[in-house]
Amino acid sequence: MSELFASPINASTRYCAVYGHPIKHSASPAMQNAGLAALGLNWRYLALEVRPEELRPALLGAKAMQFVGLNLTVPHKLLAMDMVDVLDESAKHWGAVNTVRFEGRDKSGTWLPLHQFTETPPDKIRSQGFNTDADAITRSLREDLGVELRGARVLVLGAGGAGRVAALKLAAENVGELFLINRTPSKAGSVAAEVRRRHLDVKVHVEYPRGEVDLTINATSLGLAVEDPLPLDAKQFSLRQTQAVYDMIYRPSETPLLRAAKVAGCRIANGLGMLLYQGAKAQEIWSGQPAPVEIMRAALKKNVYGL
């Protein structure tokens, strides 16, 4: 990582990080550090293992150490809603936090990104939560799979933080029908009820579809480990019923689900595009500068695919 930066870490270096459990698979440091170096920022981005029960003190620790910001991944996106000081409209609307920016209050009472305080630290610091996942999901689906979402029939596997945001965003894109499956059916039912309240024209089912669907999305963590089972019940749903499969997991780059979908003749894509676009937006929220997306994309491909 050090070869990316013009200068070594020093007393002025600022830090960002991603919190997750597990986290060793994360490609975010490769992507974010490449982007930060391209912007000429004396910042470094870390990946830190944080268990759910440790999230609150970990957030407070980053605030105390004056981190620039954080990303949050599984299983923290819903938990953080009640742990940050302020919620941006994006987090309120989608109901999950995947990006945190730390801000300081200046002498006039204005809250500014913490990195702007270069000389004297602010007298008060707060955390603000954002969601950059929602737009990243649909942008990646269109670019990587060529899916037309309006009117589509979509099966979403998982109703946690990522699955919930995916379902709500797909409904906002005017899909025709949503089928929501979760290990705990009541959680899928809760997301379905929220979709129905917000989007009266979208049909929502808490069951596997009959007949064909246009798209299946895996929003669970099943597939991170090689021994994981498929995230669907093959007795109730065959991959030959779906035209395209999107797995939010990007490492391994081809999960058991994607391998099975390829055999079934489906178009497939992993979550690398989603990771790229949510991460680029997070970097813009922290820095106030346009993210060098193509440099970040190249770093991701090198890290995940070895290209």
Buried (B, 14 or more C-beta within 10 A) or exposed (E): EEEBBEEEEEEEEBBBBBBBBEBEBBBBBBBBBBBBBBBEBBBBBBBBEBEEEBBBEBBEEBBEEBBBBBBBBBBBBBBBBEBBBEBBEBBEBBBBBBBBBBBBBBEEEEBBBBBEBEEEEBEEBBBBBBBBBBBBBBBBBBEBBEBEBEEBBBBBBBBBBBBBBBBBBBBBBEBBBBBBBBEEEEBBBBBBEBBBEEBEEBBBBBEBBEEEBBBBBBBBBBBBEEEBEBBBEEEEBEBEBBBBBBBBBBBBBBBBBBBBBBEBEBBBBBBBBBBBBBBBBBBBBBBEEEBBBEBBBBBBBBBBEEE
